[in-house]
Amino acid sequence: MKLLSLESLSKRPGRGRVLMLALAAAVATTALPARADAVDTLRSFVQTVQSGRAAFTQVATSPDGAKKKTSSGEFEFQRPNRFRFDYARPYEQQIVADGQKVWLFDVDLNQVTVRPFDQTLGATPAALLAGGSLERDFTLSAEPDQGGLQWAAAQPKAKESQIRQLRVGFRGKDLAAIELTDALGQRSRLDFARFEANLKLPAERFRFSAPAGADVLQQ
């Protein structure tokens, strides 16, 4: 199954390539045993965090390391199957999942792309947000501490996955970063700030209506 990416939804080259990475930001903070390793932390997050909100900064690096692109914004999620990403820089975009469909709105182009939710996830970081089976979709392992963070590696089990490897970093009990390497060797990292877990979020935050005059593309 072909996975969803921002470049497959937007006509503007290079914009927010790693949607799936952005969607993985839904994993949040909770109390954990003092000696839990990063794999235990990740498992506990997926099991216990039902909603969250945070700011993020995303840096995408080309396979040769020569080019970098930075974007930033905020996200919210509510299990099951609802999330919202608001990219503010360098371009305004909204990605909203209402449990049935995923909507991507490119503000500059006034273009909306819509895709069925169940065709968007699969064995990707977004499966964490959607409440998918962590053990079914990934092979998990703990990695050495690096940069002041504990790291867990999540290797997709699906052979057709566009993701080569996902790494999740924790600072103490808190989610701090997610790193991803895709099948083409491009690397992306999200760093998180001001994470709030298990919030009561309004249902309308996960609904989307196309603006008047927008070009709507169904996929």
Long-range contacts (C-beta under 8 A, 24 or more apart in sequence): 1-119, 1-122, 1-160, 3-120, 3-122, 3-124, 3-161, 3-162, 3-163, 4-102, 4-115, 4-119, 4-120, 5-162, 6-93, 6-95, 6-104, 9-104, 9-113, 9-115, 9-217, 9-219, 10-93, 10-104, 10-106, 10-109, 10-111, 10-113, 11-106, 11-109, 11-111, 12-91, 12-106, 12-108, 12-109, 14-69, 15-91, 15-93, 15-106, 16-58, 16-71, 16-87, 16-91, 16-93, 17-60, 17-182, 17-186, 17-188, 18-58, 18-60, 18-180, 18-182, 18-186, 18-188, 19-95, 19-104, 19-126, 20-124, 20-125, 20-126, 20-162, 20-163, 20-180, 21-58, 21-125, 21-166, 21-178, 21-180, 21-188, 21-190, 22-56, 22-58, 22-75, 22-85, 22-95, 22-190, 23-83, 23-85, 23-95, 23-97, 23-124, 23-125, 23-126, 23-129, 24-124, 24-125, 24-126, 24-128, 24-129, 24-166, 24-168, 24-178, 24-180, 24-190, 25-54, 25-56, 25-75, 25-77, 25-85, 25-129, 25-178, 25-190, 25-192, 26-52, 26-75, 26-77, 26-83, 26-128, 26-129, 27-52, 27-128, 27-129, 27-168, 27-175, 28-52, 28-54, 28-175, 28-195, 28-197, 28-198, 29-173, 29-174, 29-175, 29-195, 29-197, 30-173, 30-197, 30-198, 31-173, 32-173, 37-142, 37-150, 37-152, 38-142, 38-143, 38-150, 38-151, 38-152, 38-168, 38-169, 38-170, 39-140, 39-141, 39-142, 39-152, 41-150, 41-152, 41-170, 41-173, 42-134, 42-140, 42-152, 42-154, 42-168, 42-170, 43-134, 43-140, 45-128, 45-175, 46-128, 46-131, 46-134, 49-79, 49-197, 49-198, 50-78, 50-79, 50-198, 51-76, 51-77, 51-78, 51-79, 51-197, 51-198, 51-199, 51-200, 51-201, 52-76, 52-77, 52-195, 52-196, 52-197, 52-198, 52-199, 53-77, 53-195, 53-196, 53-199, 53-201, 54-192, 54-193, 54-194, 54-195, 54-196, 55-192, 55-193, 55-194, 56-190, 56-191, 56-192, 56-193, 57-190, 57-191, 57-193, 58-188, 58-189, 58-190, 59-188, 59-189, 60-186, 60-187, 60-188, 61-186, 61-187, 61-188, 61-189, 62-186, 63-184, 63-185, 63-186, 63-187, 76-199, 76-201, 76-205, 76-206, 77-129, 78-201, 78-205, 78-206, 79-129, 79-130, 79-131, 80-130, 80-131, 81-117, 81-130, 81-131, 82-206, 83-129, 83-206, 84-205, 84-206, 94-208, 96-206, 96-207, 96-208, 97-206, 98-206, 98-207, 98-208, 99-206, 103-208, 103-210, 105-208, 105-210, 105-211, 105-214, 109-215, 110-211, 110-213, 110-214, 110-215, 111-214, 111-215, 111-216, 111-217, 112-208, 112-210, 112-211, 112-214, 112-215, 112-216, 112-217, 113-216, 113-217, 113-219, 114-216, 114-217, 114-218, 114-219, 115-218, 115-219, 122-158, 122-161, 123-156, 123-157, 123-158, 123-161, 123-163, 124-156, 124-161, 124-162, 124-163, 125-154, 125-163, 125-166, 125-178, 125-180, 138-166, 143-167, 149-176, 149-177
